[in-house]
Amino acid sequence: MLLHKAGLIEQKKGPHGGAKLKVAAKQIGLGDVFEASAGDWLSIEDKAVSAWIKKVRGDAVAAMNEHTLSGVVKRMKKTK
């Protein structure tokens, strides 16, 4: 459901239903998946600390987005 809300997958109900990617796997970064599924995981009232945490999270998401879903799948296939 979270990935659907983020526009990464589309879902169909019924006997022939399921989920499939709405965007090509090479266009989905791991940071995109993290952002779609992590939610608002930390709330801090101190504005200075909150701004710092937001920057750190943004940097982490940017680093994760250097790796795509298709790249991860390719690496997994190589290890089999």
Secondary structure by P-SEA (a helix, b strand, c coil): ccccccccccccccccbbbbbccccccccaaaaaaaccccccccccaaaaaaaaaaaaaaaaaaacccaaaaaaaaaaac
